[in-house]
Amino acid sequence: MGVLDGKAALVTGGSRGIGAAIVRRLAADGAVVTFTYLSSEAAAADVVAEVKAAGGEAIAVQADQADLTGVDELFERAAEPTGTLDIFVCNAAQAKVQRIADVTEADFDETVATNLKGPFFAIQRAGQVLPDGGRIIALSTLNTAVPGPGISLYAGSKAALELFVKVAAREYGARRITVNAVSPGATDTDMFHRENPPEAKDKLVGITALGRMGEPAEVADVVAFLAGPDSRWMTGQNLRATGGLLI
């Protein structure tokens, strides 16, 4: 038996990278996992097929985190398989690399809508529909502690998300709903390689205690811990899954 048997989970941005690894892991632990994708329908279908081949259950739903009109319907759909949604993982985000001098108002509004406004109202909705003892987990980034050039919008929006987590933990605590964040370090994903120059990998590996980049499945393991029963006494925390980057 899996520790999440009988549970239903919703993961935003679950078709690629860390999000896909989270879907696979929660499904392996027994949860029925509904996950969203923005445009990569083929990748989402592959994740569903992988989960089903491994004996799990996953459902892909096209949704844009920046569009609030579909939030209620999304949470309702995620609860349909079991009648109750137990776990919400807020993973979807965008990470454009732009120096402050190059950011336009449109860039700012797009990032805030996807990384900040959407997650805020999703966490609000999760607090309304999750039962007592539910789990909310938000994916942040080590860049809130170690910022660098070009990531003002990304790191700034994630820093605000970390604060939302701390406040929500206090507000939802009376119902034993735990709210935590996970901040990955350098992780071997398509997004990392798309947004960073080739030399970035070697540089980051050189300042990571474990001497390599992380794998998406390793971040998913941390999320799975927070989604399960063993994390019941942890809330308002930010777990830095970084392999000892810059310690």
N, C-alpha and C positions, 0 to 999 in steps of 0.2 A: 504493500500500500504506500502511496505517496503522501507526503505531509500536507499536500494541498488538494487531496481527493475531495470532490464535492464542492470545491470553490470555483468561482468565476473571476477572471482577471481581465482588465482592459489595459492595453499598452499602446501609447501613441507612438507613431514612427517606428513600426515593427518590421519593416520589410528589408532592412539592410543593417549591417554593422552591429553595434551594441544592441539596438532595438530588436533585431532578429534573434540575437543570442538570448536575450531576455525571454522572448516568446518561446523559444525552444526549451529553455530551462524550466520556466513555470509550467509548461505543458508536461515536461518530463516528471515534474513533481506532482502531477495529477490535476492541475487546474485546467478548466476550459478557458482558452485564451482568445479573446477578441482583440485584434490589433488594427491600427490604421496605417494607411499609406497615402502619400500625396499624389504621386504620378507613376510610380514604378509598379504597375500592375503585374508584370511578369515576375518580378522579384518577389512580390507578395504571394503569388501563386506557388512559387518554389518553396517558400517558407511553410505554407499550409501543407504542401505535399510532403515535405520533410517531417513535419510534426506527425502527420497521419501515418507515415511509413514507420515511425517509431512507436506507434500505438497511442498517440496523444490526440487532442482535439484543438484545432485553431480555426479561427474565422477571420478573414480579411475584409476590411471595410474602407472604401475610399473616403477620406475626410481631410479637410484643411484645418489645422489647429487654429489658424488665424481667423477663421469664419465661425463666429459664435452662434450663428443661426441653427447649426446642427448639433449643438452640444447635448441638449436634452435627449434627442433621438439616439445619439451615439451611446449614451449611458444606458438608455432603455434596451437597445439592441444587445449590449454587452451582458445585461442581466438576464436576457431571455433563456439561455441554455439551462440555467439552474434556478431561475426565479429571483436571485439576489446577486448583486455585484459585491465582491468581497475585497478586491485588490485593484488599486489604480496606480499605474506606473506612467508618469509624465516624462516621456523621453524625447518626443519630436522637438527639433530646434533647427535653426539655420546658423551657420558660422562663417559669414563672409569676412574675409580679411581686407580691411580698408583702413588706411590712416585717417585720423580725424579730419585732416585738411581735405580729404576726398569724399567724405560722407555727405550725401544729399539729404534733404528732408524726406524724400521718398524712401531712401535706404533706412533712415532712422525709423520711420513709421512701419516699414515692413518687418524689421527686426523686432520692434516692440510688440507688434501684433502677434508674431509667431512665438517669440521666446518669453514674453512677459504677460501680455493681456490674455492670450489664449490659455496658458497654464494657470493663471490666477482664477479664471472663471471655471476651468475644469476642476481645480482643487476645491472651489466653492461647491460645484455640483457633486463632487465625490463626497464631501462632507454631508450633503443633504441626503444622499441615497445609500451610502455604505451602512451596514448594520454595526451595532456595537462590536468593538474588537476588530474592525476593518483595518486595512493597511493602505497608506498613501506614500508613494516613493517618487521623488523627483530627481532627474539626472541633471547634475550641475557640471562643473569643470574645475580642475586644479588652477585654471587661469584666473579664478577670482582671488586666489592667494598669490599667484605668481603671474601677474599681467605682463604683457609685452607689447611691442608696436603692432598696430594693425587690428587689435582685437577689442577696441573700446566698446563697441556695441554688443559684441558677444559676451565679453566678460562682465560688462555692466548689467546686462539683462539677467545673466545668471546669478550675479551677486544679489540682485533684488529677489530672484526666485528663492535663494537660500534664506532670505529674511522671511518670505512668505511661509516657508516650511516651519521656521521657528515659531511664528505667530500662530499658524494653524495647529501646531502641536499643542499649544496652550489652550486654544479654543475648543479643540476636539477631544482633549484628554479625558474629560468627564465621561465620555462614552467609550473609552479605551481604544479609540482610533489612534493608531500611531502614525506620525508624519515624519519622514526622514528624507535626507538627500544622500546621493552617492556622487562623488566627484572623481571621475577617472583622470588618470594622468595620460601619458602618451600611449595611445592604443592603436593597434594595427588595423585601421579601417580605411575604406575608400575615401571617406571624408577627410581623414588626416592627410592622406597622400595628395588629395586634390587641392587642399588649402595650404599646404606647406611645401617649401622647396626640398629637393632631394637630400640636401645635406642636413636637414632638420632631424631626420631619424637618428643619424650617428651622433649628433650633438646631444639629443635627449637621452639616448642609451648611455652615453658617457657620464651623465649626471644622475642616473637611476641606480639605486642600491643593488637591485637584482640584475642589472647589466643587460637588460633587453626591453623591448616594448611589451606592453600588455596585450593580451588577446581579448576579443569581445566576450568570450565565454567566461573569462575570469572576472570581468565586471558583472556579468549576469549572475555569477555565483553570489556576489555580495548583495545584489538586488533580491535574489531568492531567499537569502537569510532574512532580510528585512520583511519579506512577504510572508514568512513562515512563523510558526508558533514560538520558536526560540528567541525571537526578537521582541517579545511582548513587553519587556522592561526598558526598551530603548525608544525614545521619541525626541524630536527636536534636534536630532544629531545630523552631522554631515560626515559620512565615512569616505575618507580619501583613498580610493583604490588606485594607487600610483606606483606600486613596486618600489616605494622608497625614493621617489623622485625629489631631489633637492632637500633631503633630510640632513 
